[in-house]
């Protein structure tokens, strides 16, 4: 069965190569994106789903081995059970990536809303609880960090942080 594996930030390609080396069937959907550098344009392969790899394993038998690999963080759970991705969904993603790469757009669910309390998992604020104060249209959030006697507002990019919604 296919499972969604959450990776450490920017570790998707390395982990996929490592899984291939250990003969673990995995799928990392990549898109070719044209990026502008200071002196040229360059085509970069970027993951369609940031920090996610799909692995086809026997969960009870293989999960410990998979999670012990460098770059593997945790499996995605839904309602207390590992999230199973159907073969049809994996095939549909493959068809979209192969046939419509230039028009493919990924829309994230709007989970960060004003007033939500979250736990920051990565970056300099890792381990701190924070309250979302504002979500800007350019995908940046302003968080209140009430860990001190004063409330500190910090603007951070969502992509650079791993966020767990608490309430």
VEXDREN-2710 file (C-alpha; in Angstrom, 1 decimal):
% VEXDREN-2710
k/r/px/py/pz
1/UNK/0.0/0.0/0.0
2/UNK/1.1/3.6/-0.6
3/UNK/1.7/5.9/2.3
4/UNK/2.6/9.6/2.5
5/UNK/6.0/10.1/4.1
6/UNK/6.9/13.6/5.4
7/UNK/10.5/14.5/4.9
8/UNK/12.9/16.9/6.5
9/UNK/13.0/20.3/4.7
10/UNK/14.5/20.0/1.2
11/UNK/15.4/16.3/1.7
12/UNK/12.9/14.8/-0.8
13/UNK/15.4/14.0/-3.6
14/UNK/18.1/12.6/-1.4
15/UNK/15.6/10.4/0.5
16/UNK/14.1/9.2/-2.8
17/UNK/17.5/8.2/-4.0
18/UNK/18.2/6.4/-0.8
19/UNK/14.9/4.6/-0.9
20/UNK/15.7/3.6/-4.5
21/UNK/19.1/2.3/-3.3
22/UNK/17.4/0.1/-0.7
23/UNK/14.9/-1.1/-3.4
24/UNK/11.9/0.6/-1.7
25/UNK/9.3/1.6/-4.2
26/UNK/8.6/5.3/-3.9
27/UNK/7.3/8.1/-6.0
28/UNK/8.4/11.7/-5.8
29/UNK/6.5/13.8/-8.3
30/UNK/8.8/16.5/-9.7
31/UNK/8.1/19.6/-11.8
32/UNK/10.6/21.4/-14.0
33/UNK/10.5/25.0/-13.0
34/UNK/12.3/27.8/-14.8
35/UNK/14.2/29.9/-12.2
36/UNK/16.0/33.2/-12.8
37/UNK/19.5/33.5/-11.4
38/UNK/21.4/36.7/-11.4
39/UNK/23.1/36.0/-14.8
40/UNK/20.9/33.3/-16.4
41/UNK/17.8/31.2/-16.3
42/UNK/18.0/27.6/-15.0
43/UNK/15.5/24.7/-15.1
44/UNK/15.1/23.2/-11.6
45/UNK/13.3/20.0/-10.7
46/UNK/11.2/20.8/-7.7
47/UNK/8.8/18.5/-5.8
48/UNK/5.1/18.9/-6.5
49/UNK/4.4/18.3/-2.9
50/UNK/7.0/20.0/-0.7
51/UNK/8.4/17.7/2.0
52/UNK/6.4/14.6/0.9
53/UNK/7.3/11.3/-0.8
54/UNK/4.9/8.5/-1.5
55/UNK/6.2/5.0/-0.5
56/UNK/4.7/1.6/-1.3
57/UNK/5.5/-0.6/1.7
58/UNK/4.0/-3.0/4.2
59/UNK/3.6/-0.4/7.0
60/UNK/3.9/-2.6/10.1
61/UNK/6.9/-4.4/8.7
62/UNK/8.9/-1.5/7.0
63/UNK/8.0/1.7/8.9
64/UNK/10.9/1.6/11.4
65/UNK/13.4/1.0/8.6
66/UNK/12.0/3.8/6.6
67/UNK/11.9/6.3/9.5
68/UNK/15.5/5.5/10.4
69/UNK/16.8/6.8/7.0
70/UNK/18.3/10.3/7.0
71/UNK/15.7/12.8/5.8
72/UNK/12.7/10.8/6.8
73/UNK/10.6/12.6/9.4
74/UNK/7.2/10.9/10.0
75/UNK/4.3/9.2/8.2
76/UNK/1.2/11.3/7.7
77/UNK/-1.8/10.1/9.9
78/UNK/-5.5/10.7/9.5
79/UNK/-7.9/9.9/12.3
80/UNK/-5.2/8.1/14.2
81/UNK/-4.2/5.8/11.4
82/UNK/-1.5/6.0/8.7
83/UNK/-2.9/7.8/5.7
84/UNK/-3.2/5.3/2.8
85/UNK/-2.9/6.7/-0.7
86/UNK/-4.8/4.6/-3.3
87/UNK/-3.0/3.3/-6.3
88/UNK/-5.5/5.2/-8.4
89/UNK/-4.5/8.5/-6.8
90/UNK/-0.8/7.8/-7.4
91/UNK/-1.6/7.0/-11.0
92/UNK/-3.6/10.2/-11.4
93/UNK/-0.8/12.2/-10.0
94/UNK/1.6/10.5/-12.4
95/UNK/-0.7/11.3/-15.4
96/UNK/-1.0/15.0/-14.4
97/UNK/2.7/15.4/-13.9
98/UNK/3.6/13.6/-17.2
99/UNK/0.9/15.1/-19.4
100/UNK/0.2/18.6/-18.0
101/UNK/3.4/19.8/-16.2
102/UNK/3.2/23.4/-17.5
103/UNK/-0.4/23.9/-16.4
104/UNK/-0.3/22.0/-13.2
105/UNK/-1.0/24.2/-10.1
106/UNK/-1.0/22.9/-6.5
107/UNK/-3.5/24.7/-4.2
108/UNK/-2.8/24.3/-0.5
109/UNK/-5.8/24.0/1.8
110/UNK/-6.1/27.2/3.9
111/UNK/-5.3/25.7/7.3
112/UNK/-3.5/28.7/8.8
113/UNK/-6.2/31.1/9.9
114/UNK/-6.1/34.1/12.2
115/UNK/-6.3/33.0/15.9
116/UNK/-5.1/29.4/15.4
117/UNK/-2.5/28.2/17.8
118/UNK/0.3/26.2/16.1
119/UNK/3.5/24.5/17.1
120/UNK/6.6/25.5/15.1
121/UNK/8.6/22.4/14.1
122/UNK/11.6/23.8/12.3
123/UNK/13.8/26.9/12.2
124/UNK/14.9/29.1/15.0
125/UNK/11.5/29.0/16.7
126/UNK/11.3/25.2/16.7
127/UNK/9.3/23.9/19.7
128/UNK/7.5/27.1/20.4
129/UNK/3.8/27.5/20.4
130/UNK/2.5/30.5/18.4
131/UNK/-0.7/32.2/17.5
132/UNK/-1.4/33.1/13.9
133/UNK/-2.1/36.9/13.8
134/UNK/-2.3/37.5/10.1
135/UNK/-1.8/35.5/6.8
136/UNK/-0.7/37.7/3.9
137/UNK/-1.5/37.0/0.3
138/UNK/2.1/36.4/-0.5
139/UNK/2.1/33.2/1.7
140/UNK/3.7/34.8/4.7
141/UNK/2.3/34.6/8.2
142/UNK/2.8/36.8/11.2
143/UNK/3.0/34.8/14.5
144/UNK/2.6/35.9/18.1
145/UNK/5.2/34.2/20.3
146/UNK/3.9/34.7/23.9
147/UNK/6.7/32.6/25.5
148/UNK/8.1/35.8/27.0
149/UNK/6.3/38.3/29.1
150/UNK/5.8/40.4/26.0
151/UNK/4.1/39.4/22.8
152/UNK/6.5/39.3/19.9
153/UNK/5.3/39.4/16.4
154/UNK/7.5/37.7/13.8
155/UNK/7.0/37.4/10.1
156/UNK/8.1/34.0/8.8
157/UNK/7.6/32.2/5.5
158/UNK/5.3/29.2/5.8
159/UNK/7.4/27.1/3.4
160/UNK/10.5/27.4/5.7
161/UNK/8.7/26.1/8.8
162/UNK/7.0/22.8/9.6
163/UNK/3.8/23.7/11.3
164/UNK/1.5/21.5/13.4
165/UNK/-1.9/22.9/14.1
166/UNK/-2.8/22.5/17.8
167/UNK/-6.2/24.1/17.8
END
